[in-house]
């Protein structure tokens, strides 16, 4: 009787070991055949320094560390374009990390009221003038603002710090977008 119990234990251990190896192999395959090529494709976008891809609750989260760029809107749209080309229009969230400091965060805080009002009223030319005046008054080296049909883009820089914010004009579930440091 002991021999039979021992056989069952050995078979169970063998089965669990094989299952573990198969699962590990699947994870390695996914990492090298899916994630790595995605990361390389996104790194081809100008300014992208680092890419992190993570699947959470059935949704793909893409996080990018982006260097100082000439035009945040262009970089963001390039990332969205690559994402759509490779992943389709599924549930994907793009998050852009920057190199902000407390000073830039405070300047952006002062700007966010103007941005919210601009989005609510549609007076984007007036908003841009107010934002440019605020950026100049704060002594920023760079204060760029872009608007398209989906978002308002804020790009601020002073010394070695830079801040990127992408504010949706209309909230939407499952939207591709976002930026925060």
Secondary structure, 3 states (H helix, E strand, C coil): CHHHHHHHHHHHHHHHHHHHHHHHHHHHHHHHHHHHHHHHHHHCCCCEEEEEEEEECCEEEEEEEECCCCCHHHHHHHHHHHHHHHHCCCCEEEEEECECCHHHHHHHHHHHHHHHHHHHHCCHHHHHHHHHHHHHHCCCCEEEEEECCCEEEEEEEECCEEEEEEEECCCCCCCCCCECC
